[in-house]
Each structure stands twice: as structure tokens, then as C-alpha cells.
Amino acid sequence: MKTILIAGGNSGIGRQAARDVLARGHRVILLGRSQTKGEAALAALGAAAERASFLAADLSTHDGVRDAARRILDTHDHLDAVLHTTGVLTTEESRTTDGLHPFFAVNYLSRYHLTQLLLPALRSSRQPRVVMMTAAVAPTDKADFARFPRFESFSFGRDRKPVQLANHHYAAHLTRTESGLAAAVVNAGSPKTDILRAAPASMRIGAKILGPLIFDSIEKAAHNPVEATLRDDWEAPAYWGKPGSFDQRTPIILDATTTQHLMDTSRTLTDA
């Protein structure tokens, strides 16, 4: 029986992933910002809830990530995998208490920061896994990292790709530096989840009109993240670009100098 931490496991794809992991006989720890949603998620699991727990955590800030990691390590000295499904969708110019744009803070930096703090528990597993969900950005895509990590005057169209690609670089870094650990990035697809609440009005209207044509099911979106988290028959670092198709994956091959620069910057920001 494996112990899987699912960041964002109280709703959307993370909640479905928790159901799937539990159905295969494992344990889950759910992280989410809303205590109410977390309690509802546990209640919806039925008898399987005896193998699940929930911790409320704000992963948009350094202090929130540190607090979450401390509480997890206080009660769990062993983790087999961390599945990152948290994400925000915002195009507005706003800042967290750390002075970072929330799209960057949640969709990349919290994954780096939390995983780094949980490495002691992951190292106790025979085959640890770290899986990060992103939008459909392949490792072969190009991005300008000149504005990383501050992204002053944030522009979604310009800055989305370097934030998402940073996950690929972290997967490559983890696989190279942590013996036995396999890291991956998975395209979340286009399921209709709560993330759309913060999207621009035009995007919400378009999704409502085209929803039946463009949306993936939650079950399909959760398939590859769950398989990558639980299975060991894949070579890291890897990227799954097509939701629901676990056999269709590509290796993550990136410029090592860029990877090191991004990791050095992430370490400076978080001290982790």
C-alpha cells in the first residue's frame, strides 16, 4: 500500500485522482485551501475515507508551503509520491505577500518548494514519484525566461509558457539529482473544473458555449496523472501530452544550463 500526497486533492482533477488512487487500495493525503471543500471531499469518499486525510493549506505563499510541509512531515515520515494538481487561472496583475504573481507562485513555485521540503519523506520510498500537472505545453516548446521569476506587469499570453515550462525543468532536475526518484509532467487537458471561476469573462463564455465540444471528462484528465504516480514502467523525466493515453509519452530533454539557472533562482526565492 502506497501513501500518495495530492496537492489540490479537494476538488477537480485532484479529487478524481484521489478516488482512483483509493480504488486501487492505496492511502492519500489531500491538500487544499478550503477546509469546507476538504471535508466534503472526504465525506464523498465513503468507506475509502478511512485511508484518506485532509490538510488545509495556502500554497500561494512561502509561509503557507512551509507550514504545509511541516505538518505533513510531523505525521508522515514516508511518502511514495507527490501529485501536484493545484493551479490558478488568472490574467490580472496581482501579487502574493511574497511579491510574486499568483500564476507563477501556485502553478510552478509551490510545486518546487513543497517537493523540496518533502524530499526526506520521499527518499524513504523505494521508487518515489513526483508528478506535476500543467496546461498543454510540451518540453520542446520555446520560451523566454528573461522575466522569470518576477514577471513584472504580468501578461498571460507572454508569461504563461515560461511558468509552465519551469515544471519540465524541475522534473529534469529531480530525476538527475535524486537517485531513484522519477519525475514527470502531465497535460491536464481541458476538463470543466473550478479553475474557470477566475478566468476572464470571455474565456468563461467561450467555455460555456463550446463546452460539449472541447472539454475532457474529469476521469480522462485524471487517468495519466494517476498512472504516472502509481506505475513504475516508464522512464523519467517524461511528459504526457494527450489526456487518457498513458502509452503516448515523450522524454523531457532540456538545456541543462537553463535548468540550472531556473533551479538556482527557485532556491534563492524559497531557501529550499
Number of C-alpha atoms within 10 A of each C-alpha: 9 17 20 26 24 25 26 26 30 31 23 20 27 27 24 21 29 29 24 17 21 22 12 11 12 18 22 27 21 26 28 23 19 16 15 11 16 23 15 13 23 23 12 13 17 9 10 17 17 12 15 21 16 21 20 19 23 19 28 26 22 21 15 17 21 21 15 22 18 15 12 20 15 9 8 13 14 20 26 23 27 26 29 28 27 28 23 18 18 18 18 16 14 14 17 13 11 13 12 21 23 26 26 25 26 21 27 26 28 27 25 24 23 24 22 17 19 21 16 14 18 23 19 13 18 11 17 25 27 26 27 29 29 24 18 19 20 20 22 13 9 11 16 10 17 9 13 16 19 14 19 15 12 20 13 15 8 13 22 19 19 23 23 24 24 25 26 30 25 25 26 25 19 23 21 15 9 14 11 16 23 25 31 29 36 30 22 26 22 18 20 18 13 14 15 16 13 14 16 13 11 9 13 15 12 10 17 13 11 11 15 10 8 14 16 17 16 20 17 19 27 28 19 28 29 20 17 26 23 19 10 13 8 15 13 22 25 24 26 25 23 18 22 21 13 18 10 12 17 16 16 20 13 14 9 12 9 13 18 14 13 19 17 13 14 21 15 10 15 18 12 14
